[in-house]
């Protein structure tokens, strides 16, 4: 070990721990259990075994441990956006795709193509941009990953502007906010706009947040650390107080999170405020190489003040393989096609085949600061590509191009169920 550093060797990292031990000790507090002490012993924390604590200080530690259960906020309502309540309909554990026989796989593909017949399968790309990000996009210090995410954020803002959703008197709710970059750029795009609020919904504790660095006094940023599944928007104090129209946005809502966010806005929020507004003036845009809703004005000042409407929803969809029948908003659409939870399970797994062509693409590391926070997302997607499209069952049955086509069909079918759900709720999607 280095002089003055902990003597514990970290096998996973292949080096010694670099923490500084207390005077007279060989190990730091985290690895102190390895040092023989007659009077004190360190044990794993029962709340989070990733760290240790002195056994004689356990009760004191449990009162302040960061992993302890914290008081629930006022906007926490258990499973309000969960969806399926009938446990008998929840599917049992399904077998993997690789366990299916060739005949079973072919039957699934036939069902998929029959269900997809008549759907709009080839969506028009509308990759737009926004002047608020031009300087950042032209920064030569950007790595490949940082540039990719900036282009996606610029396209989302461009589509929001096309839908007239970038305006005053709005409350932008970013679902799956992470560091809050999307809200940051929306705020930059609204420099001269008054009375704008941002609610950043993220269930995890996030480092290097950017929303705390805004100096503008006109815009208000507030974080809601809660799972979307339990978020009741109409109980959020800032929404109760100002009653601004809500614009739901999201750049990375993996699978079921998209359905939870839609239900949070369309059902648990809008329904609570419903009564006089019979037809919402909201439209939903699916950005980032999918489709965009027709141009609309989202000015809702004419609507009843007591009813806090959803002015629009703009979500970039991803990770269809992480969808869940329990939370999926398009279950009625699937049932109308004679499909159920079993077919849904296989279709959402097969949706990852749409990225088969990306297997050969190696992920290049970026040294820019902008790309650091995207590493986990990229690794997650890369892992998905390798595991889902490398099934031995597919060898000799389907080519890479055929798998990509089937994967895209699965995505379109799942997304069409979401569109049907929104249309049934009175939205134009």
C-alpha positions as CSV (number, residue, x, y, z in Angstrom):
1,X,0.0,0.0,0.0
2,X,1.0,3.6,-0.5
3,X,2.4,5.4,2.6
4,X,-0.3,6.7,4.9
5,X,-3.1,4.8,3.0
6,X,-5.3,1.8,3.9
7,X,-3.6,-1.6,3.7
8,X,-6.7,-3.4,2.3
9,X,-6.3,-4.8,-1.2
10,X,-9.4,-4.2,-3.4
11,X,-9.7,-7.4,-5.5
12,X,-12.2,-5.8,-7.9
13,X,-10.0,-2.9,-8.7
14,X,-6.7,-4.7,-8.5
15,X,-5.1,-2.1,-6.1
16,X,-4.9,-1.1,-2.5
17,X,-7.6,1.1,-0.9
18,X,-6.6,4.8,-1.0
19,X,-8.6,5.9,2.0
20,X,-6.6,7.4,4.9
21,X,-6.7,5.4,8.1
22,X,-6.9,6.9,11.6
23,X,-3.6,7.5,13.3
24,X,-2.1,4.3,14.6
25,X,-4.3,2.1,12.3
26,X,-3.4,0.1,9.2
27,X,-6.9,0.1,7.8
28,X,-9.5,2.8,7.1
29,X,-12.9,2.8,8.8
30,X,-14.5,0.9,5.9
31,X,-12.0,-2.0,6.1
32,X,-11.3,-1.8,9.8
33,X,-12.9,-5.1,10.5
34,X,-9.8,-6.7,9.1
35,X,-7.7,-5.2,11.8
36,X,-7.7,-7.3,15.0
37,X,-9.2,-5.3,17.9
38,X,-10.0,-6.9,21.2
39,X,-12.8,-4.5,22.1
40,X,-14.5,-3.5,18.9
41,X,-15.9,-5.3,15.9
42,X,-17.2,-4.0,12.5
43,X,-20.2,-5.6,10.9
44,X,-22.1,-4.9,7.6
45,X,-24.9,-2.4,8.0
46,X,-28.3,-4.3,8.0
47,X,-29.8,-1.5,5.8
48,X,-27.1,-1.6,3.2
49,X,-24.4,-4.3,3.4
50,X,-22.2,-2.3,1.1
51,X,-20.8,-0.4,4.1
52,X,-19.8,-1.4,7.6
53,X,-20.3,0.0,11.1
54,X,-19.0,-0.7,14.6
55,X,-21.2,-3.2,16.3
56,X,-21.4,-1.2,19.5
57,X,-22.5,1.8,17.5
58,X,-25.1,0.1,15.4
59,X,-28.2,1.6,17.0
60,X,-26.8,5.1,16.7
61,X,-25.8,4.5,13.1
62,X,-29.3,3.2,12.1
63,X,-30.8,6.5,13.1
64,X,-28.6,8.5,10.6
65,X,-27.8,5.9,7.9
66,X,-28.4,7.3,4.4
67,X,-30.1,4.0,3.5
68,X,-32.7,4.3,6.2
69,X,-36.4,4.6,5.3
70,X,-37.2,8.3,5.1
71,X,-40.6,9.9,5.8
72,X,-42.9,9.8,2.7
73,X,-43.6,13.2,1.1
74,X,-47.1,14.5,0.8
75,X,-47.2,13.6,-2.9
76,X,-46.4,9.9,-2.3
77,X,-49.5,7.7,-2.9
78,X,-48.6,4.0,-2.9
79,X,-49.0,2.5,-6.5
80,X,-51.3,5.3,-7.7
81,X,-49.8,4.9,-11.2
82,X,-49.1,1.2,-11.1
83,X,-52.0,0.2,-13.3
84,X,-53.0,-3.5,-13.0
85,X,-54.8,-4.2,-9.8
86,X,-56.1,-7.7,-10.6
87,X,-53.4,-10.1,-9.4
88,X,-55.0,-13.0,-11.3
89,X,-54.1,-11.3,-14.6
90,X,-50.5,-10.8,-13.7
91,X,-48.5,-13.3,-15.8
92,X,-46.4,-16.0,-14.2
93,X,-42.7,-16.2,-14.9
94,X,-42.2,-16.8,-18.6
95,X,-39.5,-18.9,-20.3
96,X,-36.8,-17.1,-22.2
97,X,-36.8,-16.7,-26.0
98,X,-33.9,-19.1,-26.3
99,X,-36.0,-21.9,-24.7
100,X,-38.7,-21.7,-27.4
101,X,-38.7,-24.2,-30.2
102,X,-38.5,-23.1,-33.8
103,X,-42.2,-23.7,-34.3
104,X,-43.2,-21.7,-31.3
105,X,-41.0,-18.8,-32.4
106,X,-42.4,-18.9,-35.9
107,X,-46.0,-18.8,-34.4
108,X,-45.1,-15.8,-32.4
109,X,-43.8,-14.0,-35.5
110,X,-47.0,-14.8,-37.4
111,X,-49.1,-13.4,-34.5
112,X,-46.9,-10.3,-34.5
113,X,-47.2,-9.7,-38.2
114,X,-51.0,-10.3,-38.1
115,X,-51.4,-7.8,-35.2
116,X,-49.2,-5.2,-36.9
117,X,-51.2,-5.4,-40.2
118,X,-52.6,-1.9,-40.9
119,X,-50.5,-0.1,-38.4
120,X,-48.3,2.9,-39.4
121,X,-45.0,1.1,-39.3
122,X,-42.7,3.5,-41.2
123,X,-42.7,6.7,-39.2
124,X,-41.4,9.9,-40.6
125,X,-38.3,11.2,-38.9
126,X,-38.4,14.7,-37.7
127,X,-35.0,15.3,-36.1
128,X,-35.1,19.0,-35.4
129,X,-32.8,21.4,-33.5
130,X,-33.0,24.5,-31.3
131,X,-30.9,27.6,-31.2
132,X,-30.5,27.3,-27.5
133,X,-28.1,24.4,-28.0
134,X,-26.2,25.7,-31.0
135,X,-23.2,26.9,-29.0
136,X,-22.9,23.6,-27.1
137,X,-23.3,21.6,-30.3
138,X,-20.5,23.5,-31.9
139,X,-18.1,23.0,-29.0
140,X,-15.1,21.1,-30.3
141,X,-14.4,19.7,-26.9
142,X,-17.5,17.5,-27.2
143,X,-16.9,13.8,-27.4
144,X,-19.0,11.4,-29.4
145,X,-21.3,10.5,-26.6
146,X,-21.8,14.1,-25.4
147,X,-22.5,15.2,-29.0
148,X,-25.1,12.5,-29.4
149,X,-27.0,13.5,-26.3
150,X,-26.9,17.2,-27.1
151,X,-28.4,16.4,-30.5
152,X,-31.2,14.4,-28.9
153,X,-31.9,17.2,-26.4
154,X,-31.9,19.8,-29.3
155,X,-34.4,17.6,-31.2
156,X,-36.7,17.3,-28.2
157,X,-36.6,21.1,-27.8
158,X,-37.2,21.6,-31.5
159,X,-40.3,19.5,-31.4
160,X,-41.5,21.2,-28.3
161,X,-41.2,24.5,-30.1
162,X,-43.0,23.2,-33.1
163,X,-45.9,22.1,-30.8
164,X,-45.9,25.6,-29.2
165,X,-45.1,24.1,-25.8
166,X,-42.2,26.4,-25.0
167,X,-44.0,29.4,-23.6
168,X,-44.9,31.3,-20.4
169,X,-47.1,30.2,-17.6
170,X,-46.0,26.6,-17.7
171,X,-44.8,23.9,-15.3
172,X,-42.4,21.5,-17.0
173,X,-42.3,18.1,-15.3
174,X,-39.3,16.1,-16.3
175,X,-39.7,12.4,-15.6
176,X,-36.5,10.4,-15.1
177,X,-34.6,13.6,-14.8
178,X,-31.2,12.3,-13.7
179,X,-28.9,15.4,-13.6
180,X,-31.6,17.6,-15.0
181,X,-30.0,18.4,-18.3
182,X,-33.2,18.4,-20.4
183,X,-34.9,20.9,-18.0
184,X,-31.7,22.9,-18.1
185,X,-31.9,23.4,-21.8
186,X,-35.6,24.1,-21.7
187,X,-34.8,26.9,-19.2
188,X,-32.1,28.2,-21.5
189,X,-34.6,28.3,-24.3
190,X,-37.0,30.3,-22.2
191,X,-34.6,33.1,-21.1
192,X,-37.1,35.9,-21.6
193,X,-40.2,34.0,-20.4
194,X,-41.8,34.7,-17.1
195,X,-43.6,32.4,-14.5
196,X,-42.0,29.1,-15.4
197,X,-41.6,26.2,-13.0
198,X,-39.7,22.9,-13.3
199,X,-40.4,19.7,-11.4
200,X,-37.6,17.1,-11.8
201,X,-38.8,13.6,-10.9
202,X,-36.1,11.1,-10.1
203,X,-36.2,8.2,-7.7
204,X,-32.4,7.9,-7.2
205,X,-30.0,10.3,-5.5
206,X,-28.1,12.0,-8.3
207,X,-24.7,13.6,-8.2
208,X,-23.5,16.6,-10.3
209,X,-27.0,18.0,-10.7
210,X,-27.2,21.0,-13.0
211,X,-30.6,22.4,-11.9
212,X,-29.0,23.9,-8.7
213,X,-26.8,26.1,-10.7
214,X,-29.5,28.3,-12.4
215,X,-29.2,31.9,-11.5
216,X,-32.5,33.1,-13.1
217,X,-35.0,34.1,-10.5
218,X,-38.0,33.8,-12.7
219,X,-37.8,30.1,-13.0
220,X,-38.3,27.7,-10.1
221,X,-36.6,24.3,-9.9
222,X,-37.8,21.7,-7.5
223,X,-36.7,18.0,-7.2
224,X,-39.2,15.2,-6.3
225,X,-37.2,12.2,-5.2
226,X,-39.9,9.6,-5.7
227,X,-40.7,6.7,-8.0
228,X,-43.1,7.7,-10.7
229,X,-45.2,4.7,-9.7
230,X,-46.1,6.5,-6.5
231,X,-46.2,10.1,-7.6
232,X,-49.5,12.0,-7.2
233,X,-48.9,15.3,-9.1
234,X,-52.0,17.0,-7.8
235,X,-50.6,16.8,-4.3
236,X,-47.4,18.6,-5.1
237,X,-47.5,21.9,-3.2
238,X,-46.1,24.0,-6.0
239,X,-48.7,22.8,-8.4
240,X,-51.5,23.3,-5.9
241,X,-50.4,26.8,-5.3
242,X,-49.9,28.3,-8.8
243,X,-52.1,25.9,-10.9
244,X,-50.1,26.2,-14.0
245,X,-50.6,24.0,-17.1
246,X,-48.3,21.0,-17.0
247,X,-45.9,19.9,-19.8
248,X,-44.6,16.4,-19.3
249,X,-41.1,15.8,-20.8
250,X,-38.6,13.0,-20.7
251,X,-35.4,12.0,-22.5
252,X,-34.7,8.5,-21.0
253,X,-37.8,6.8,-19.7
254,X,-36.9,3.2,-19.8
255,X,-39.8,0.8,-20.7
256,X,-42.4,0.7,-18.0
257,X,-41.4,4.2,-16.8
258,X,-43.0,5.7,-19.9
259,X,-46.3,4.0,-19.0
260,X,-46.1,5.1,-15.4
261,X,-45.5,8.7,-16.5
262,X,-48.4,8.6,-19.0
263,X,-50.8,7.3,-16.3
264,X,-49.4,9.9,-13.8
265,X,-50.3,12.7,-16.2
266,X,-53.4,11.4,-17.9
267,X,-55.2,9.6,-15.1
268,X,-54.0,10.4,-11.6
269,X,-53.4,14.0,-12.4
270,X,-55.8,15.1,-15.1
271,X,-58.7,13.0,-13.7
272,X,-58.3,14.7,-10.3
273,X,-58.6,18.1,-12.0
274,X,-61.3,17.1,-14.5
275,X,-64.9,18.2,-14.3
276,X,-65.3,21.2,-16.6
277,X,-62.6,20.5,-19.2
278,X,-64.1,17.9,-21.5
279,X,-61.5,17.8,-24.2
280,X,-57.9,18.4,-23.3
281,X,-55.9,20.6,-25.7
282,X,-52.9,18.5,-25.3
283,X,-51.0,16.6,-27.9
284,X,-48.2,14.1,-27.5
285,X,-45.0,14.1,-29.4
286,X,-42.8,11.1,-29.8
287,X,-39.4,12.5,-30.6
288,X,-36.0,11.1,-31.5
289,X,-36.5,9.3,-34.8
290,X,-40.1,8.4,-34.1
291,X,-43.2,10.5,-34.8
292,X,-44.3,14.0,-34.0
293,X,-47.9,14.9,-33.3
294,X,-49.5,17.5,-35.6
295,X,-48.8,21.1,-34.9
296,X,-51.0,22.5,-32.2
297,X,-51.3,25.5,-29.9
298,X,-50.9,24.6,-26.3
299,X,-52.2,27.8,-24.9
300,X,-54.6,26.8,-22.2
301,X,-55.3,30.1,-20.6
302,X,-58.9,29.9,-21.8
303,X,-59.5,26.7,-19.9
304,X,-60.9,26.7,-16.4
305,X,-58.5,27.9,-13.8
306,X,-59.6,25.4,-11.3
307,X,-58.8,22.6,-13.7
308,X,-55.0,22.3,-14.1
309,X,-54.7,20.7,-17.5
310,X,-51.8,18.9,-19.2
311,X,-50.7,21.2,-22.0
312,X,-48.7,18.5,-23.7
313,X,-46.5,15.4,-23.4
314,X,-43.1,15.0,-25.1
315,X,-41.3,11.8,-24.4
316,X,-38.4,10.1,-26.2
317,X,-39.2,6.4,-26.0
318,X,-36.5,3.8,-25.4
319,X,-35.9,0.4,-23.8
320,X,-39.0,-1.4,-24.9
321,X,-37.5,-4.6,-23.6
322,X,-38.1,-3.2,-20.1
323,X,-41.8,-2.8,-20.5
324,X,-44.1,-4.6,-18.0
325,X,-47.6,-5.9,-18.6
326,X,-48.5,-4.9,-15.1
327,X,-47.9,-1.2,-15.9
328,X,-48.5,-1.1,-19.6
329,X,-51.2,1.4,-20.6
330,X,-52.1,-0.5,-23.8
331,X,-53.4,-3.7,-22.4
332,X,-56.9,-3.2,-23.8
333,X,-55.4,-2.7,-27.2
334,X,-53.5,-6.0,-27.0
335,X,-56.6,-7.8,-25.8
336,X,-58.6,-6.4,-28.7
337,X,-56.1,-8.2,-31.0
338,X,-56.5,-11.5,-29.2
339,X,-53.1,-11.0,-27.5
340,X,-52.3,-11.2,-23.8
341,X,-49.5,-11.1,-21.2
342,X,-47.7,-14.1,-22.7
343,X,-47.4,-12.6,-26.2
344,X,-46.6,-9.2,-24.6
345,X,-43.7,-10.8,-22.7
346,X,-42.1,-12.2,-25.8
347,X,-42.8,-9.1,-28.0
348,X,-41.1,-6.8,-25.5
349,X,-38.1,-9.2,-25.4
350,X,-38.0,-9.4,-29.2
351,X,-38.1,-5.6,-29.4
352,X,-34.4,-5.5,-28.6
353,X,-33.8,-7.2,-32.0
354,X,-34.3,-3.8,-33.6
355,X,-30.8,-2.9,-32.5
356,X,-29.1,-6.0,-33.8
357,X,-27.1,-3.9,-36.2
358,X,-25.5,-2.1,-33.3
359,X,-23.8,-5.3,-32.0
360,X,-20.7,-4.6,-34.0
361,X,-20.5,-1.0,-32.9
362,X,-17.9,-0.6,-30.2
363,X,-18.5,2.0,-27.6
364,X,-15.8,4.6,-27.7
365,X,-14.8,6.3,-24.5
366,X,-15.3,10.1,-24.4
367,X,-13.0,12.2,-22.3
368,X,-15.4,15.2,-22.1
369,X,-17.1,16.0,-18.9
370,X,-20.5,16.1,-20.6
371,X,-20.3,12.4,-21.4
372,X,-19.5,11.1,-18.0
373,X,-23.0,10.9,-16.8
374,X,-24.1,8.9,-19.8
375,X,-21.7,6.0,-19.3
376,X,-24.2,3.9,-17.4
377,X,-27.0,4.4,-19.9
378,X,-24.7,3.4,-22.8
379,X,-23.4,0.3,-21.0
380,X,-27.0,-0.7,-20.2
381,X,-28.0,-0.5,-23.9
382,X,-24.8,-2.2,-25.1
383,X,-25.5,-5.1,-22.7
384,X,-29.0,-5.4,-24.0
385,X,-27.9,-5.7,-27.6
386,X,-25.5,-8.5,-26.8
387,X,-27.8,-10.6,-24.7
388,X,-31.1,-10.3,-26.5
389,X,-30.0,-10.7,-30.1
390,X,-27.4,-13.4,-29.6
391,X,-29.8,-16.3,-29.0
392,X,-28.8,-19.6,-30.3
393,X,-32.4,-20.4,-31.3
394,X,-32.2,-17.7,-34.0
395,X,-29.1,-19.1,-35.7
396,X,-30.1,-20.4,-39.1
397,X,-33.7,-19.2,-38.8
398,X,-33.6,-15.4,-39.1
399,X,-31.0,-13.1,-40.6
400,X,-29.8,-9.9,-38.9
401,X,-32.1,-7.8,-41.2
402,X,-35.1,-10.0,-40.4
403,X,-34.5,-9.7,-36.7
404,X,-34.2,-5.9,-37.0
405,X,-37.5,-5.8,-38.9
406,X,-39.3,-8.0,-36.3
407,X,-37.8,-5.9,-33.5
408,X,-39.1,-2.7,-35.0
409,X,-42.6,-4.3,-35.4
410,X,-42.6,-5.1,-31.7
411,X,-41.7,-1.5,-30.8
412,X,-44.4,-0.1,-33.1
413,X,-47.0,-2.5,-31.7
414,X,-46.2,-1.6,-28.1
415,X,-46.2,2.1,-29.0
416,X,-49.5,1.9,-30.9
417,X,-51.1,0.6,-27.7
418,X,-49.9,3.8,-26.0
419,X,-51.3,5.9,-28.8
420,X,-54.7,4.2,-28.5
421,X,-54.7,4.8,-24.8
422,X,-54.1,8.5,-25.2
423,X,-56.7,8.8,-28.0
424,X,-59.2,7.1,-25.7
425,X,-58.5,9.7,-23.1
426,X,-59.2,12.5,-25.6
427,X,-55.7,13.3,-26.7
428,X,-54.3,13.7,-30.2
429,X,-51.3,11.4,-30.4
